[in-house]
């Protein structure tokens, strides 16, 4: 393994970004100066940023670096898709401690490049520096859209249909599976589960039949395909978000910002059979996983009820409920009163926005 | 002190970004959705990003959080200035461990806001999350420029004048002073030097007459004023960079990318008298400090010799040398042969680009 110090700062950046080809016409000048230069003439520029920290957002004991590179890009691309826009460029900031080698960073960047190819975006800049401990990843993604295409969180109105893409809870269950196997692995062996999964038959067996859940957790996709399909179908959502913190939490954001309520139906929630089976095995409530499990990076959107006929033929889009009238006069800004889950028995339950509070003491 | 967990993730972001007013006409939609929406119609959009890590880029034992917030913005604004462009928006990503309180983050954000006011830019998004240890700051800055105004590193040509703004080495000497006092402070007391400097007379005395050096290190300014002055004077630099890693290192970048050499004159290097006095006291070579000390965030630029008359009346701009013909055939890409320092005795010395290699073992 090559120590990073052997290449030095400039050498490392050159090494990691060499051979990167730009595909976006709006990329005028990328890596190699104080700033990248972009041309989004006559369009709106969108920007989103995410920080991913070791020990909080990922555990390198079971996350391969290549997947982590891919996921870091995908979660930012997902935020641009959630505005109904087209992602165009990213910047990548990396803080790396001395326990990482040049080969480790190559793996990470390999994942970044695969994601850039997948979403047809350009890597236009970044910052790579030493850190005291652990791996820090800061990604910023830019996108473009015509003014009239951009979809915010605040446009949902009563009677709008509520839709989600793909399925819910799978990424969360993938995480539970990885955490469980890591605990077993730690008790029996030394080393790195991420590397062991590639070589160890006993471990491969543990994951057999659950590959889909692992993929959902380790290598999620941004739903750029859905943004394109909606455009093709002539549907402009009234509000949209990506599901990173969990369906309940995102519905809370849309309803609060749109000043509306919602009814969603338990039996309409799209759930994968691998997820349902694992939830059963682990004594977890699959509906709770679907409502509050994060990191699915599917899209949640609302659209006018008149778009129903256009929506139905779309692949991988599921109508799960509808927006209800305002009546939004909650005293607690964090807990709107009229977000409801309609279970199979028909008696509405309040939908609680558990959200995510990593600052809470465990 | 209020623990961050009391506000929760959403509450914290609302709290820290409440009351922020946008001043840039291009800011269409800022904090509160998946991405910010910007309008840079008919102009070029520029983007730069920086990661600042505790223990590497700053030491909270002597850096007040408010100054750190200011500096984090200024160093990114500086990168946009270095392209001869106008900074317009920033995003701020923060990773904070549980040892930080809400009041700590308010201090940091107060500094961010002061910098936004200073440079007339908008805070349009970000990401705040828990970290396992320490403080992580990721800033992305956007800017705009007309196509013909943008200045890259690769436009310097033989006989161009080489200019720097302000003075060199002061930020580095400010750092040496802080590091020295911290060592003394650690041996005699417990606590935080940053807080002690505000209340402790004995410590205030140590810094007396050196306030300028501390300011240069703790609260550097981006030279947006110079970008504006150059425009007003009708000067378009042929190449430009900001001096973050040290003059030698930046000259190396400009000469390599422009495929030229340079002669710079020792007696032309602008040096502040406080810096010279402290270097003497600490047995440091002030010319080495000026050439290789980083973090001055002054501008280094080259411009056509015919602009000489326009340059001379400009405040705080110093001509330190000139660009020499190509002859650039070095075998080592990291060490061009024709970067020269002309000392007072007139015998040219090779200018070595020490650069900065934080990955090197101490």
Interface residues (C-beta under 8 A of the other chain):
Chain A: X3 X4 X5 X7 X8 X9 X10 X11 X12 X28 X29 X32 X33 X34 X35 X36 X37 X38 X39 X40 X41 X42 X43 X44 X45 X46 X47 X48 X49 X50 X51 X53 X54 X55 X56 X57 X79 X80 X82 X83 X85 X89 X91 X93 X94 X95 X98 X124 X125 X126 X127 X129 X130 X131 X132 X133 X134 X136 X138 X140 X141 X142 X143 X145 X150 X152 X153 X241 X242 X257 X334 X355 X356 X357 X358 X359 X360 X361
Chain B: X3 X4 X5 X7 X8 X9 X10 X11 X12 X28 X29 X32 X33 X34 X35 X36 X37 X38 X39 X40 X41 X42 X43 X44 X45 X46 X47 X48 X49 X50 X51 X53 X54 X55 X56 X57 X79 X80 X82 X83 X85 X89 X91 X93 X94 X95 X98 X124 X125 X126 X127 X129 X130 X131 X132 X133 X134 X136 X138 X140 X141 X142 X143 X145 X150 X152 X153 X241 X242 X257 X334 X355 X356 X357 X358 X359 X360 X361
